């Protein structure tokens, strides 16, 4: 009962607590070292401070973060950590970035001051530009990327900081079967030189891929099991005879086929965003907490197993999950504000088996230094073990 302190726990309670602790410790191991990345969006007015987010990510052993800007408060908060950052150069900055002088000034202001204390490894120049309707923005994309890269070369930072842009799957004309993947013809004039540039500087091709959208638009035709990585009959590519048991892998291989059709086999495809909303409007089929939990749990398991797509069996999937928090100020349908793994107070939106390891972000009365988190977990484990031993001795077990 609450407030009752004078009773000693029984040995069965101690055994149960200790066993439960071990299970939770193993669940954290699922995340540790598997290379999963997380998108850290900030279109909200109720998010925890970056310093507390640093504690959260350390407790989850997440060491790769993607931002949509170059927020100096975030970059400072992760100084001297092991977290690698992809930072973003927003779409409305692209016109200015076509000027090499302005591109270098941006690097000197937003990147250089934080190196090497904060590990900035990549810059995304714009997001989903080619699936939009702004022709001037499309025309500025490659020149802006080239200017940013040239600035990095001039500042001798190009060996540690790469240059990319992220695309929507809407740039594809065909996505199934995966071997027939192709880009839209009207985008060929933009994509061919862009792919040549990726090949020249050895940078990956980033795609934001959401099987959720395919299910939402056609829930009667698209198998929910297929998009959630659950056991299903799968589909077979009639050309390659490769079998796909989930949509995300088919989407990745479709992008590889589209790139190959443009003359390149030397460019790696990475998933810069994928996720599933935990809540949606009445017309957003499948947007539930259960489905979101299943999608991300199964995705994390496959990443932990170093799985690859059928067409690229020697190349493990490389994925950034969207997103860390629900963002209450995002425009659009309800789903747009509900992709987070966590509520802004640090509470998990659904159970991924990790919540017991989270710091109390909203209620903490003091800042827990991130370097002490691992030691704290070890001390708690030791105390539980010692308590168990004392109970065993006391009860003569």
Phi, psi and omega per residue, in radians:
X1 nan 2.586 3.114
X2 -1.039 2.384 3.076
X3 1.540 -0.238 -3.139
X4 -1.504 2.072 -2.998
X5 -2.117 -0.207 -2.963
X6 -1.561 0.078 3.125
X7 -1.724 2.449 3.126
X8 -1.567 2.364 3.134
X9 -1.134 2.548 3.106
X10 -1.353 2.870 -3.128
X11 -1.094 -0.602 -3.138
X12 -1.145 -0.654 3.102
X13 -1.154 -0.701 -3.138
X14 -1.145 -0.771 3.102
X15 -1.025 -0.756 -3.134
X16 -1.091 -0.806 -3.138
X17 -1.090 -0.738 -3.116
X18 -1.155 -0.731 3.140
X19 -1.118 -0.741 3.140
X20 -1.105 -0.678 3.120
X21 -1.089 -0.735 -3.142
X22 -1.123 -0.685 3.115
X23 -1.070 -0.782 -3.130
X24 -1.149 -0.641 3.102
X25 -1.097 -0.690 3.108
X26 -1.151 -0.626 -3.128
X27 -1.158 -0.600 3.074
X28 -1.140 -0.573 3.120
X29 -1.078 -0.378 3.102
X30 -1.085 -0.615 -3.118
X31 -1.460 -0.624 -2.969
X32 -1.043 2.146 2.973
X33 1.307 0.147 -3.076
X34 -1.578 -0.100 3.030
X35 1.465 0.186 3.103
X36 -1.213 2.478 3.073
X37 -1.877 2.881 3.136
X38 -2.340 2.436 3.034
X39 -1.521 2.190 -3.098
X40 -1.930 1.507 3.100
X41 -1.518 2.715 -3.048
X42 -2.364 0.563 3.102
X43 -1.510 1.266 -3.059
X44 -2.814 2.819 3.126
X45 -2.015 0.233 -3.039
X46 -2.384 0.395 -3.086
X47 -1.427 2.667 3.070
X48 -1.186 2.834 3.141
X49 -1.134 2.660 3.112
X50 -0.970 -0.599 -3.138
X51 -1.134 -0.627 3.088
X52 -1.303 -0.589 3.057
X53 -1.096 -0.627 3.092
X54 -1.045 -0.687 3.092
X55 -1.142 -0.767 3.136
X56 -1.019 -0.860 -3.085
X57 -1.183 -0.603 3.082
X58 -1.133 -0.699 -3.142
X59 -1.132 -0.446 3.111
X60 -1.634 -0.024 -3.113
X61 1.020 0.541 3.055
X62 -1.539 2.156 -3.038
X63 -2.083 0.218 3.085
X64 -2.358 2.174 -3.070
X65 -2.282 2.436 3.080
X66 -2.042 2.180 3.077
X67 -1.801 2.861 3.084
X68 -1.829 0.080 3.075
X69 -2.626 -2.793 3.090
X70 -2.206 0.912 -3.072
X71 -0.952 1.986 -3.102
X72 -1.122 -0.510 3.123
X73 -1.147 -0.680 3.089
X74 -1.197 -0.817 -3.091
X75 -1.099 -0.643 3.084
X76 -1.210 -0.653 -3.105
X77 -1.129 -0.461 -3.112
X78 -1.770 0.271 3.095
X79 -1.069 2.421 3.129
X80 1.090 0.425 3.023
X81 -1.797 3.069 3.114
X82 -1.659 0.174 -3.072
X83 -1.429 2.276 3.081
X84 -1.693 2.345 -3.057
X85 -1.966 2.363 2.777
X86 -1.743 2.118 3.110
X87 -1.828 2.787 -3.036
X88 -1.991 2.475 3.000
X89 -1.875 1.850 -2.989
X90 -1.029 2.737 -3.099
X91 -0.975 -0.657 -3.071
X92 -1.300 -0.029 3.068
X93 -1.704 -0.109 -2.995
X94 -1.096 -0.712 -3.114
X95 -1.030 -0.764 3.137
X96 -1.159 -0.589 -3.076
X97 -1.261 -0.201 3.054
X98 -1.229 -0.288 3.062
X99 -1.525 1.984 -3.091
X100 -0.976 -0.591 3.130
X101 -1.152 -0.732 3.130
X102 -1.245 -0.599 3.098
X103 -1.112 -0.753 3.130
X104 -1.163 -0.652 3.110
X105 -1.116 -0.654 3.123
X106 -1.131 -0.749 3.110
X107 -1.102 -0.747 -3.115
X108 -1.157 -0.489 -3.132
X109 -1.572 -0.614 -2.962
X110 -1.915 -0.211 -3.101
X111 -2.107 -0.999 -3.033
X112 -0.933 -0.748 -3.081
X113 -1.105 -0.331 -3.048
X114 -1.752 -0.144 3.125
X115 -1.590 2.517 -0.020
X116 -1.652 0.082 -3.063
X117 -1.026 -0.737 3.045
X118 -1.816 2.315 -3.041
X119 -1.496 1.553 3.044
X120 -1.596 2.037 -3.033
X121 -1.921 -0.236 -3.041
X122 -2.818 2.673 3.063
X123 -2.177 2.179 3.006
X124 -1.587 2.081 3.139
X125 -1.635 1.688 -3.107
X126 1.402 2.834 -3.126
X127 -2.409 2.119 3.077
X128 0.955 0.748 -3.117
X129 -1.180 -0.821 -2.980
X130 -1.292 -0.223 3.075
X131 -1.643 0.053 3.097
X132 -1.570 -2.868 -3.090
X133 -2.097 -0.018 -3.096
X134 -1.479 1.761 -3.078
X135 -1.125 -0.619 3.129
X136 -1.154 -0.693 3.097
X137 -1.100 -0.717 3.099
X138 -1.078 -0.733 -3.131
X139 -1.189 -0.502 -3.122
X140 -1.424 -0.289 -2.997
X141 -1.005 -1.028 -3.089
X142 -1.122 -0.808 3.088
X143 -1.005 -0.642 3.114
X144 -1.152 -0.754 3.109
X145 -1.093 -0.723 3.139
X146 -1.136 -0.711 3.131
X147 -1.138 -0.733 3.130
X148 -1.119 -0.759 3.118
X149 -1.106 -0.757 3.130
X150 -1.084 -0.643 3.093
X151 -1.132 -0.715 3.096
X152 -1.101 -0.682 3.102
X153 -1.124 -0.794 -3.128
X154 -1.062 -0.613 -3.123
X155 -1.593 0.101 3.128
X156 1.012 0.722 3.120
X157 -2.004 -0.034 -3.022
X158 -1.190 -0.338 3.104
X159 -1.322 -0.358 -3.108
X160 -2.000 -0.281 -3.125
X161 -2.191 2.095 3.140
X162 -1.650 3.029 -3.131
X163 -2.276 2.223 -3.140
X164 -2.499 3.120 2.895
X165 -2.495 2.744 -3.099
X166 -1.916 2.436 -3.077
X167 -2.069 2.655 2.956
X168 -1.478 2.681 3.063
X169 -1.144 -0.167 3.112
X170 -1.165 -0.148 3.074
X171 -1.358 -0.154 3.111
X172 -1.508 2.468 3.001
X173 -1.570 -0.660 3.111
X174 -2.308 2.417 3.102
X175 -2.262 -0.136 3.109
X176 -2.497 2.387 -0.070
X177 -1.155 2.775 -3.078
X178 -0.940 -0.609 -3.125
X179 -1.179 -0.264 3.131
X180 -1.760 0.167 -3.136
X181 -0.957 2.370 -3.130
X182 -2.638 2.661 3.085
X183 -1.464 2.738 3.069
X184 -1.069 2.396 -3.100
X185 -1.080 -0.617 -3.099
X186 -1.223 -0.199 3.128
X187 -1.791 -0.014 -3.089
X188 -1.002 -0.669 -3.122
X189 -1.148 -0.440 3.079
X190 -1.558 -0.700 -3.001
X191 -1.317 -0.627 -3.099
X192 -1.066 -0.906 3.100
X193 -1.168 -0.524 3.107
X194 -1.146 -0.772 3.102
X195 -1.124 -0.674 3.088
X196 -1.056 -0.677 3.125
X197 -1.167 -0.771 3.084
X198 -0.991 -0.774 3.139
X199 -1.112 -0.715 -3.105
X200 -1.101 -0.747 -3.069
X201 -1.754 0.045 3.089
X202 1.038 0.892 3.106
X203 -1.998 2.655 -3.070
X204 -1.362 2.858 3.093
X205 -1.769 2.041 -3.044
X206 -1.704 2.364 3.136
X207 -2.241 2.376 2.975
X208 -1.649 1.898 -3.000
X209 -2.077 2.166 -3.098
X210 -2.271 1.656 3.020
X211 -0.978 -0.436 3.110
X212 -0.942 -0.731 -3.097
X213 -1.085 -0.691 3.126
X214 -1.107 -0.717 3.126
X215 -1.212 -0.763 -3.122
X216 -1.011 -0.709 -3.079
X217 -1.339 -0.454 -3.101
X218 -2.477 1.101 -3.071
X219 -1.133 -0.382 3.133
X220 -1.444 -0.311 -3.088
X221 -1.904 -0.539 -3.107
X222 -1.631 2.240 -3.133
X223 -1.237 2.211 3.107
X224 -1.118 -0.668 3.110
X225 -1.077 -0.666 -3.117
X226 -1.133 -0.677 -3.111
X227 -1.475 -0.334 -3.133
X228 -1.705 0.161 3.137
X229 1.151 0.387 3.099
X230 -1.562 2.816 3.133
X231 -0.953 2.302 -3.136
X232 -2.792 3.001 -3.121
X233 -1.206 -0.415 3.136
X234 1.254 -3.051 3.098
X235 -2.322 2.695 -3.140
X236 -2.085 2.282 3.071
X237 -1.267 2.050 -3.062
X238 -1.169 -0.336 -3.121
X239 -1.506 -0.830 -3.085
X240 -1.656 -0.268 -3.057
X241 1.136 0.309 3.087
X242 -1.447 2.403 -3.116
X243 -1.724 2.399 3.130
X244 -2.057 2.212 3.120
X245 -1.796 0.094 3.056
X246 -2.723 2.725 -3.057
X247 -1.276 -0.635 -3.066
X248 -1.025 -0.774 -3.139
X249 -1.121 -0.648 3.103
X250 -1.138 -0.672 3.118
X251 -1.149 -0.724 3.123
X252 -1.076 -0.815 -3.117
X253 -1.197 -0.498 3.054
X254 -1.132 -0.645 3.104
X255 -1.182 -0.719 3.076
X256 -1.029 -0.727 3.132
X257 -1.136 -0.678 3.133
X258 -1.140 -0.700 3.105
X259 -1.150 -0.721 3.127
X260 -1.088 -0.669 3.128
X261 -1.120 -0.356 3.094
X262 -1.637 0.134 3.020
X263 1.690 0.237 -3.106
X264 -2.202 2.295 3.016
X265 -2.147 0.186 -3.037
X266 -1.936 0.312 -3.099
X267 -2.057 2.239 -3.132
X268 -1.521 2.407 3.085
X269 -1.704 2.269 3.069
X270 -2.207 2.599 -3.140
X271 -1.637 1.907 -3.109
X272 -1.456 -0.353 3.046
X273 -2.625 2.366 2.833
X274 -2.764 2.585 -3.124
X275 -3.134 -2.994 -3.105
X276 -2.595 2.280 -3.116
X277 -1.311 2.516 -3.137
X278 -1.596 -0.082 -3.123
X279 -2.737 2.549 3.132
X280 -2.700 3.105 3.081
X281 -1.331 3.036 -3.076
X282 -1.093 -0.440 -3.137
X283 -1.676 0.182 3.135
X284 -1.856 1.441 -3.069
X285 -1.040 2.382 3.030
X286 1.521 -0.094 -3.097
X287 -1.438 1.439 -3.129
X288 -2.328 2.811 3.109
X289 -1.094 -0.713 -3.118
X290 -1.061 -0.837 -3.120
X291 -1.137 -0.693 3.123
X292 -1.102 -0.752 3.116
X293 -1.106 -0.716 3.137
X294 -1.145 -0.801 -3.111
X295 -1.028 -0.913 -3.065
X296 -1.263 -0.596 3.079
X297 -1.107 -0.822 3.141
X298 -1.177 -0.631 3.096
X299 -1.105 -0.817 3.138
X300 -1.075 -0.656 3.126
X301 -1.115 -0.721 -3.141
X302 -1.201 -0.634 3.063
X303 -1.135 -0.724 3.136
X304 -1.078 -0.521 3.138
X305 -1.502 0.074 -3.119
X306 0.960 0.719 -3.127
X307 -1.204 2.748 3.097
X308 -2.227 2.906 3.062
X309 -1.399 2.745 -3.122
X310 -0.979 -0.618 -3.092
X311 -1.481 -0.218 3.128
X312 -2.307 1.137 -2.998
X313 -1.141 -0.325 -3.108
X314 -1.730 0.081 -3.065
X315 -2.138 1.799 -3.135
X316 -1.029 2.543 3.122
X317 -1.088 2.526 -3.103
X318 -2.199 1.961 -2.892
X319 -2.386 2.424 2.957
X320 -1.935 2.082 -3.123
X321 -1.348 2.467 3.053
X322 -1.953 2.020 0.160
X323 -2.591 3.075 -3.124
X324 -1.207 -0.898 -3.077
X325 -2.136 2.676 2.851
X326 -1.131 2.460 -3.088
X327 -2.104 1.891 -2.944
X328 -1.323 -0.202 -3.108
X329 -1.817 0.097 3.117
X330 -1.219 2.360 3.115
X331 -1.350 3.012 3.074
X332 1.725 -2.897 -3.115
X333 -1.122 2.918 -3.093
X334 -0.983 -0.622 -3.113
X335 -1.008 -0.594 -3.091
X336 -1.056 -0.458 -3.116
X337 -1.687 0.146 -3.005
X338 -2.402 0.740 3.049
X339 -1.678 -0.090 -3.010
X340 -1.210 2.591 2.965
X341 -1.323 -0.414 -3.075
X342 -2.326 2.596 2.919
X343 -1.300 2.815 -3.117
X344 -1.028 -0.369 3.124
X345 -1.484 0.075 3.110
X346 1.593 -0.001 3.105
X347 -1.382 2.324 3.096
X348 -1.106 2.424 3.083
X349 -1.209 -0.606 3.073
X350 -2.603 2.933 -2.994
X351 -1.488 1.975 2.982
X352 -1.878 0.237 -3.128
X353 1.322 0.331 -3.025
X354 -2.106 -0.104 -2.933
X355 -1.149 -0.470 -3.094
X356 -1.201 -0.285 -3.116
X357 -1.656 0.016 -3.073
X358 -1.431 2.485 2.999
X359 -1.223 2.692 3.113
X360 -1.396 1.461 -2.997
X361 -1.085 -0.830 -3.011
X362 -1.346 -0.589 -2.991
X363 -1.823 -0.031 -3.096
X364 -1.112 2.287 -3.128
X365 -1.576 -0.099 3.135
X366 -2.594 2.801 -3.138
X367 -1.505 2.193 3.088
X368 -1.592 2.015 -3.129
X369 -1.042 2.296 -3.040
X370 -1.065 -0.488 -3.118
X371 -1.221 -0.319 -3.084
X372 -1.624 -0.120 -3.032
X373 -1.058 -0.840 -3.121
X374 -1.076 -0.740 3.119
X375 -1.099 -0.675 -3.135
X376 -1.086 -0.750 3.113
X377 -1.078 -0.726 -3.140
X378 -1.128 -0.699 -3.139
X379 -1.138 -0.761 3.123
X380 -1.050 -0.765 3.118
X381 -1.032 -0.759 -3.133
X382 -1.128 -0.749 -3.137
X383 -1.091 -0.707 3.111
X384 -1.102 -0.739 -3.138
X385 -1.115 -0.755 3.132
X386 -1.110 -0.738 3.105
X387 -1.046 -0.740 3.095
X388 -1.023 -0.787 -3.130
X389 -1.106 -0.721 3.131
X390 -1.099 -0.695 3.131
X391 -1.167 -0.686 3.126
X392 -1.070 -0.788 3.127
X393 -1.122 -0.762 -3.090
X394 -1.083 -0.733 -3.059
X395 -1.626 0.055 3.057
X396 1.196 0.558 3.141
X397 -1.427 nan nan
